Amino acid sequence: MTIHRKHPEAPFPAPVPNWTKLARADQVAIYQHGEEIASGHVDMLSPDGSVLWLIQDQGRGRALFLHSDGPKVFRRPTATATTEQPRRTPHTAIFLRDAT
């Protein structure tokens, strides 16, 4: 089931017209006719930018989008340094266990 959300204006700075400029793991929202039809992170891209595979948010699975169908892809803002959680590496996990 796809949830459609309408936005009167672009929710993010600008769409990415050339999908080859996207990278794996980019967080994106995909719009068709002014409605959000999917959001998640880029899983795979074709080398020519004509096909995008998306791992959708909220466990909705993987979805395929064709550039020729005309969806607009917007990069979602990423977390800033002040809101990001520190990465836990095996070394920090060991350190935290030893410190307690």
C-alpha positions in Angstrom: 0.0 0.0 0.0 1.5 3.3 -1.0 0.8 6.4 1.1 0.4 9.6 -1.0 1.2 13.0 0.5 0.6 16.2 -1.3 3.0 19.1 -1.0 2.1 22.5 -2.6 5.7 23.4 -3.0 8.9 21.4 -3.3 9.7 19.9 0.1 13.4 19.9 -0.5 15.7 22.3 -2.4 15.4 20.9 -5.9 14.8 17.7 -7.7 17.7 15.7 -9.0 17.1 15.6 -12.8 20.1 13.5 -13.6 19.9 10.3 -11.5 23.5 9.4 -12.2 24.3 12.2 -9.6 22.6 10.1 -6.9 24.7 7.7 -4.8 23.8 4.4 -3.1 22.4 5.1 0.3 21.2 8.6 -0.5 18.0 9.3 1.3 15.4 10.4 -1.2 11.7 11.2 -1.6 10.0 10.4 -4.9 7.1 12.5 -6.2 4.8 12.0 -9.1 2.2 14.6 -10.1 2.9 16.6 -6.9 2.4 13.7 -4.6 5.0 11.8 -2.6 4.7 8.2 -3.8 7.8 6.7 -2.0 10.7 7.6 0.3 13.7 5.7 1.4 17.3 5.2 0.4 18.8 4.4 -3.0 19.7 0.8 -3.2 21.0 0.6 -6.8 21.2 2.8 -9.9 21.7 1.8 -13.6 24.9 3.3 -15.0 22.9 5.5 -17.4 20.6 6.8 -14.6 17.4 5.3 -16.3 16.6 3.0 -13.4 16.6 3.5 -9.6 15.9 0.8 -7.0 14.7 2.2 -3.7 14.6 0.5 -0.3 11.4 2.1 1.0 11.0 3.5 4.5 8.9 1.8 7.1 9.6 -1.7 5.9 7.6 -1.3 2.6 10.2 -3.3 0.7 12.1 -2.5 -2.5 10.7 -0.6 -5.4 11.8 0.1 -9.0 11.5 3.5 -10.6 12.0 4.4 -14.3 13.3 7.8 -15.2 11.2 7.7 -18.3 8.0 7.6 -16.2 8.8 11.1 -15.0 9.0 10.9 -11.2 10.8 13.7 -9.5 13.5 12.6 -7.0 14.5 14.8 -4.1 17.4 14.2 -1.8 16.3 14.4 1.8 18.4 16.5 4.1 20.8 14.4 6.2 21.3 14.8 9.9 23.6 17.6 11.0 26.6 17.0 13.2 24.7 18.2 16.3 21.9 15.6 15.8 23.9 12.6 14.6 24.5 9.8 17.0 28.1 8.7 17.4 29.0 5.6 15.4 29.7 2.6 17.5 32.5 0.5 16.3 33.6 -2.8 17.8 36.3 -0.8 19.6 33.9 1.6 21.3 31.6 -1.3 22.3 34.6 -3.0 24.0 35.6 0.3 25.6 32.1 0.9 26.9 31.9 -2.7 28.3 35.2 -2.3 30.0 34.3 1.1 31.5 31.2 -0.2 33.4 
